[in-house]
Amino acid sequence: MTWTLTRRTHSAEETRSLAAALAGVARQGDVVVLAGPLGAGKTTFAQGFARGLGVVGPVTSPTFTLVRQYPCRLGELLHADVYRLEHLAEVEDLGLAELVERGVALVEWGDVAQPALSPVAWTVTLAITGDEEREVRVQSDGDDRREAVEAALAAAGAVAG
């Protein structure tokens, strides 16, 4: 069953807190796609998600390295950025499907590469709605954790969009 939850954040820290709350519902093997225009907060979201998984230390954009790996409570957080890749075969060559078995994957710009990433637990789309304000939409095409995700977002204080 497809479901969508939309929330608004009013600062980078609120976006990180929302992401950390969502990470609390993540399971080993999950692939989370991050979508949105440049500057929408995909890396900011990734920082919060990593914090929610217990990653210690800085989390930076993997734009030039393509994939960064961080130890976390679910094994390993794979933070990938496929913006510069031109073909789905290049995404498949990263081997995320095999690597995610040892943890969780966050894939920035993953919406264009989604066919190579299946199955995807959630697609998180960030949209700029003001200087610091963002709309964060969490969508799933079959994940059974809707209620848990909704409760986590509410606990984070995220305002329904």
C-alpha positions as CSV (number, residue, x, y, z in Angstrom):
1,M,0.0,0.0,0.0
2,T,1.4,3.4,-1.0
3,W,1.4,6.1,1.7
4,T,2.8,9.6,2.0
5,L,3.4,11.8,5.1
6,T,4.3,15.5,4.7
7,R,5.9,17.7,7.4
8,R,7.4,21.2,7.5
9,T,10.7,22.2,9.2
10,H,11.8,25.7,9.9
11,S,15.5,25.3,10.3
12,A,18.4,23.0,9.4
13,E,18.3,21.7,13.0
14,E,14.6,20.8,12.7
15,T,15.3,19.0,9.5
16,R,18.1,17.0,11.2
17,S,15.8,16.2,14.2
18,L,13.1,15.0,11.8
19,A,15.6,12.8,10.0
20,A,17.0,11.4,13.3
21,A,13.5,10.5,14.3
22,L,12.9,8.7,11.0
23,A,16.2,6.8,11.5
24,G,14.8,5.4,14.7
25,V,12.3,3.4,12.6
26,A,14.9,2.2,10.1
27,R,15.8,-1.4,9.7
28,Q,18.9,-3.2,8.5
29,G,18.6,-3.5,4.7
30,D,16.6,-0.3,4.2
31,V,17.3,1.9,1.2
32,V,16.2,5.5,1.6
33,V,16.1,7.7,-1.4
34,L,16.7,11.4,-1.0
35,A,15.2,13.7,-3.6
36,G,15.0,17.5,-4.1
37,P,16.7,20.4,-5.9
38,L,20.2,21.6,-5.1
39,G,20.2,23.3,-1.7
40,A,17.0,21.6,-0.5
41,G,18.7,20.0,2.5
42,K,19.5,16.4,1.4
43,T,22.9,16.4,3.1
44,T,21.4,18.1,6.2
45,F,18.8,15.4,6.3
46,A,21.6,12.7,6.0
47,Q,23.4,14.3,8.9
48,G,20.3,14.0,11.1
49,F,19.6,10.5,9.9
50,A,23.2,9.5,10.7
51,R,22.9,11.1,14.2
52,G,19.7,9.0,14.7
53,L,21.6,5.9,13.9
54,G,24.4,6.7,16.4
55,V,27.0,7.8,13.8
56,V,29.8,9.7,15.6
57,G,31.7,12.4,13.9
58,P,31.0,14.6,10.9
59,V,28.8,13.5,8.0
60,T,29.7,15.2,4.7
61,S,28.4,15.1,1.2
62,P,29.7,12.1,-0.9
63,T,29.3,14.1,-4.1
64,F,32.9,13.4,-5.3
65,T,33.6,10.1,-3.5
66,L,30.1,8.8,-4.5
67,V,29.8,6.7,-1.3
68,R,30.8,7.3,2.3
69,Q,30.4,4.6,5.0
70,Y,29.9,5.1,8.7
71,P,29.5,2.5,11.5
72,C,26.1,2.8,13.1
73,R,23.7,0.9,15.3
74,L,22.3,-1.1,12.3
75,G,25.8,-2.1,11.1
76,E,26.8,0.5,8.5
77,L,25.3,3.6,7.1
78,L,26.0,4.0,3.4
79,H,25.6,7.6,2.3
80,A,25.7,7.8,-1.5
81,D,25.3,10.6,-4.0
82,V,24.5,9.6,-7.6
83,Y,24.1,13.1,-9.0
84,R,27.2,12.8,-11.3
85,L,26.3,9.4,-12.6
86,E,24.8,9.3,-16.1
87,H,23.6,5.7,-16.5
88,L,21.7,3.2,-14.3
89,A,24.5,0.7,-14.9
90,E,26.9,3.1,-13.1
91,V,24.6,3.0,-10.0
92,E,24.5,-0.8,-10.2
93,D,28.3,-0.8,-10.3
94,L,28.4,0.9,-6.9
95,G,27.1,-2.4,-5.4
96,L,24.7,-0.7,-3.0
97,A,22.3,-3.6,-3.1
98,E,25.0,-6.0,-1.7
99,L,26.4,-3.4,0.7
100,V,23.1,-2.4,2.2
101,E,22.6,-6.0,3.6
102,R,25.2,-4.9,6.2
103,G,23.2,-1.7,7.2
104,V,21.2,1.1,5.8
105,A,21.7,3.2,2.6
106,L,20.8,6.8,2.0
107,V,21.0,7.8,-1.6
108,E,21.0,11.4,-2.6
109,W,19.5,12.1,-6.0
110,G,18.3,8.5,-5.9
111,D,15.0,9.3,-7.4
112,V,16.6,9.2,-10.9
113,A,18.3,5.9,-10.1
114,Q,15.5,4.2,-8.2
115,P,15.1,1.3,-10.7
116,A,18.6,0.3,-9.8
117,L,18.0,0.6,-6.1
118,S,14.9,-1.6,-5.5
119,P,13.5,-2.2,-3.1
120,V,13.3,1.2,-1.6
121,A,11.8,1.6,1.9
122,W,11.1,5.3,1.7
123,T,11.6,8.2,-0.7
124,V,12.2,11.4,1.1
125,T,11.6,14.5,-1.0
126,L,12.8,17.9,0.3
127,A,11.4,21.1,-1.1
128,I,12.4,24.7,-0.3
129,T,9.4,26.7,0.8
130,G,11.2,29.6,2.5
131,D,14.6,30.8,3.7
132,E,15.0,28.1,6.2
133,E,11.6,26.3,5.8
134,R,11.5,23.0,4.1
135,E,8.7,20.6,3.2
136,V,9.7,17.0,3.8
137,R,7.6,14.3,2.2
138,V,8.2,10.7,3.2
139,Q,6.6,8.2,0.7
140,S,6.5,4.5,0.5
141,D,5.2,2.0,-2.0
142,G,4.6,-0.8,0.4
143,D,6.5,-0.4,3.6
144,D,4.4,-1.5,6.6
145,R,5.8,1.1,9.0
146,R,3.5,4.0,8.3
147,E,2.2,4.3,11.8
148,A,5.7,4.0,13.3
149,V,7.0,6.7,10.9
150,E,4.1,9.0,11.7
151,A,4.6,8.6,15.4
152,A,8.4,9.2,15.1
153,L,7.8,12.4,13.1
154,A,5.2,13.6,15.6
155,A,7.6,12.9,18.5
156,A,10.2,15.0,16.6
157,G,7.8,17.9,16.7
158,A,7.5,18.2,12.9
159,V,4.5,20.2,11.8
160,A,2.2,18.4,9.4
161,G,2.5,19.9,6.0
